[in-house]
Amino acid sequence: MSFDTKAGTRGSWQPRGRLLHWANLLVNRRIRRGRNTKFMGFDALVLRTVGRRSGEERFTPLGWFPAPDGSRLIVAAAAGAPGNPAWYYNLAAHPDDVRIEVGGETLAVRAEQLHGAEREEAWQLIVAAAPRFADYQVKTDRELPVIRLIAR
């Protein structure tokens, strides 16, 4: 499946800069310890991508949701910002060069964006588990991408 969600024209403010970087480092460390992998009420993982331009490793803490097929679902919500998060574009550039750290383990995964009925089914699971994602969708005019992470 293709990664093809364009940035929108409206949405909420997207955090960035040093404060976000520092907060991500703290959350990443907590998740990597493997004792408490919940963050803000979500099961959390550390997404390891390869920068689309830099080629450098990037590490991002994210909430994830279990899919019926055993894969993990993540949402490129950026809290309802008009633009997709940077990690979305890194996944688009290198969908087969992705790792996740969860529960003290590192797993190689393949990323694919869901579309159509598959996306809608996954979206219903996500908003049932975390209604704030429905609020994020209302804030922006882009369709929030739902990504499936499949163990390799």
Secondary structure, DSSP 4 states (H G I P E B T S, - for coil): ----PPP-S--PPPP-SHHHHHHHHHHHHHHHH-S--EETTEEEEEEEEE-TTT--EEEEEEEEEE-TTS-EEEE--GGG-SSPPHHHHHHHH-TTSEEEEETTEEEEEEEEE--HHHHHHHHHHHHHH-THHHHHHHH-SSPPPEEEEEE-
